[in-house]
């Protein structure tokens, strides 16, 4: 009787556990998720953005791919051992860009790292990292960007959150991102795509993002840059990746589309050299030890491999500012520096080591 009643309720109201997304449906380290990009000049996709509410059928099976890429999720230490000094070991992320064009300083291999927090109720962007001027530079969000609040199900109230990221490089300047994200589940139903050829249960999640970027080049403040957008994601349980991801440029309109991507299989006709792959961890990068650490008197010994007979030691503050350089000395004297945390970089030929030092 109980089983029959449960089936009747499920039939009457339609939405089931298959339409509820939790933290277990998010990407994890080791996920290699292929996507295709479709033309943003797609009026049919614009119409799908307006298909909200209960028991929808979203048909994206007509999408034609024009390019492909892969999002490979890795922990901070798997991407670069130096990132493990600052970024949570339980966070994982993917490369969002190979480089930042137009920057006055070289910015390569840009990553965003995400983490499930607050007893598995939140999925947040918690850190950003890149090689800036050749130096691996990780930065934690001052206030994380809460992408989702779980459980995600149709009928839940809109979640709002603020985020803040500050990036400061002594040889360049700084970048500050401040914004607010409003997320709601607009509908539930089934979806078909070139990848999901059989209709799958899905929910449609909308995030309205109002963001302002402020850039300082040296001491010169550039005009604030608004980066407002709406993100639409069709999520399927156990898939770890949106079935379809559409962005529009203005939070007040869906009249145009910025991008359309969707989960897909490998397609020979679109195979291109992969700028989207994650580089392997550089064999010449190591995490070194220091003792005593923390140091009360400012004198710190570095455990540098004996084979590194000629080396330099650079000491940086947590904002990436170079404070001191020495050569061929395994003992540092940091007495002149205030109490706090510092990053040491040891360079010997093709070998590089990093160590976090607390005074």
Long-range contacts (C-beta under 8 A, 24 or more apart in sequence): 14-54, 14-55, 14-188, 15-54, 15-153, 15-154, 15-155, 15-188, 16-201, 17-237, 18-201, 18-237, 19-153, 19-154, 19-188, 19-201, 19-202, 19-203, 19-237, 20-151, 20-152, 20-153, 20-203, 20-237, 21-148, 21-150, 21-151, 21-152, 21-153, 21-203, 21-205, 21-235, 21-237, 22-120, 22-150, 22-151, 22-152, 23-116, 23-120, 23-121, 23-123, 23-150, 24-238, 25-235, 25-237, 25-238, 25-239, 25-240, 26-114, 26-116, 26-123, 26-148, 26-240, 27-71, 27-73, 27-92, 27-94, 27-114, 27-240, 27-241, 28-73, 28-92, 28-240, 29-73, 29-74, 29-75, 29-78, 29-92, 30-73, 30-74, 31-71, 31-72, 31-73, 31-240, 31-241, 32-70, 32-71, 32-72, 32-73, 33-70, 33-71, 33-72, 33-73, 33-240, 33-241, 33-263, 34-68, 34-69, 34-70, 34-263, 34-264, 34-265, 34-266, 35-68, 35-69, 35-70, 35-71, 35-241, 35-245, 35-261, 35-262, 35-263, 35-264, 36-63, 36-65, 36-66, 36-67, 36-68, 36-194, 36-261, 36-262, 36-264, 36-267, 36-270, 37-65, 37-66, 37-67, 37-68, 37-69, 37-259, 37-260, 37-261, 38-63, 38-64, 38-65, 38-66, 38-260, 38-261, 38-262, 39-64, 39-66, 39-260, 40-256, 40-257, 40-258, 40-259, 40-260, 41-257, 42-257, 42-260, 45-246, 45-257, 45-260, 46-254, 46-255, 46-256, 46-257, 48-246, 49-232, 49-246, 49-248, 49-254, 50-254, 51-187, 51-204, 52-186, 52-187, 52-204, 53-186, 53-187, 54-154, 54-187, 54-188, 54-189, 55-188, 55-189, 56-187, 56-188, 56-189, 56-190, 56-204, 57-189, 57-190, 57-191, 57-192, 57-199, 58-189, 58-190, 58-191, 58-192, 58-202, 58-204, 58-234, 58-244, 59-191, 59-192, 60-191, 60-192, 60-193, 60-194, 60-243, 60-244, 60-262, 61-192, 61-193, 61-194, 61-197, 63-193, 63-194, 63-244, 63-260, 63-262, 65-194, 65-264, 65-267, 65-270, 66-270, 67-270, 67-272, 68-264, 68-266, 68-267, 68-270, 68-271, 68-272, 69-274, 69-275, 69-276, 70-274, 70-276, 70-277, 71-95, 71-241, 71-276, 72-277, 72-278, 74-278, 76-113, 76-127, 76-129, 76-138, 77-281, 78-281, 79-109, 79-111, 79-129, 79-278, 79-279, 79-281, 80-129, 80-136, 80-281, 80-282, 80-285, 81-281, 81-285, 81-286, 81-287, 81-354, 82-136, 82-138, 82-285, 82-287, 82-343, 82-352, 82-354, 83-129, 83-136, 83-138, 84-287, 85-138, 85-287, 85-343, 85-354, 85-355, 85-356, 86-127, 86-138, 86-139, 86-140, 86-318, 86-356, 87-113, 87-126, 87-127, 87-129, 87-138, 87-140, 88-113, 88-115, 88-126, 88-127, 90-115, 90-116, 91-115, 91-126, 91-127, 93-127, 94-278, 95-276, 95-277, 95-278, 98-275, 100-130, 103-172, 104-172, 104-217, 105-132, 105-133, 105-169, 105-171, 105-172, 106-131, 106-132, 106-133, 106-134, 107-131, 107-132, 109-279, 114-147, 115-144, 117-144, 120-150, 121-149, 121-150, 122-146, 122-148, 122-149, 122-150, 123-147, 123-148, 123-150, 125-163, 128-165, 128-167, 132-169, 132-172, 132-320, 133-169, 133-171, 133-172, 135-320, 135-345, 136-354, 137-167, 137-169, 137-320, 139-165, 139-166, 139-167, 141-165, 142-166, 145-179, 145-181, 146-181, 146-183, 147-181, 147-183, 147-207, 148-183, 148-205, 149-183, 152-185, 152-203, 152-205, 152-235, 153-185, 153-188, 153-203, 154-185, 154-186, 154-187, 154-188, 154-203, 155-185, 156-184, 156-185, 157-184, 158-182, 158-183, 158-184, 159-183, 159-184, 168-319, 168-320, 168-321, 169-319, 169-320, 170-319, 170-320, 170-321, 170-322, 172-217, 172-218, 173-215, 173-216, 173-217, 173-218, 173-220, 174-215, 174-216, 175-213, 175-214, 175-215, 175-216, 176-213, 176-214, 177-211, 177-212, 177-213, 178-211, 178-212, 178-214, 179-209, 179-210, 179-211, 179-212, 179-227, 180-209, 180-210, 180-211, 181-207, 181-208, 181-209, 182-207, 182-208, 182-209, 183-207, 183-208, 186-232, 191-234, 191-236, 191-243, 191-244, 193-243, 193-244, 193-262, 193-263, 193-264, 194-262, 194-264, 195-243, 195-262, 195-263, 195-264, 195-265, 196-236, 196-243, 196-263, 200-236, 200-243, 201-236, 201-237, 202-234, 202-235, 202-236, 202-243, 203-234, 203-235, 204-232, 204-233, 204-234, 205-232, 205-233, 205-234, 205-235, 206-230, 206-231, 206-232, 207-231, 207-233, 208-251, 209-251, 210-251, 229-258, 230-254, 239-263, 282-352, 284-350, 284-351, 284-352, 285-351, 285-352, 285-353, 285-354, 286-351, 286-352, 286-353, 286-354, 287-353, 287-354, 287-355, 288-344, 288-346, 288-353, 288-354, 288-355, 289-355, 290-332, 290-344, 290-355, 290-356, 290-357, 293-357, 293-358, 294-357, 294-358, 294-359, 295-334, 295-357, 295-358, 295-359, 297-335, 298-333, 298-334, 298-335, 298-336, 298-337, 298-359, 299-331, 299-332, 299-333, 299-334, 299-335, 300-331, 300-332, 300-334, 300-357, 300-359, 301-330, 301-331, 301-332, 302-330, 302-331, 302-332, 302-344, 302-346, 302-355, 304-330, 304-346, 304-348, 304-353, 305-351, 308-346, 308-348, 308-351, 309-348, 310-348, 310-349, 311-346, 311-347, 311-348, 312-346, 312-347, 312-348, 313-344, 313-345, 313-346, 314-344, 314-345, 314-347, 315-342, 315-343, 315-344, 315-357, 316-342, 316-343, 316-344, 316-345, 317-342, 317-343, 318-342, 318-343, 332-357, 334-359
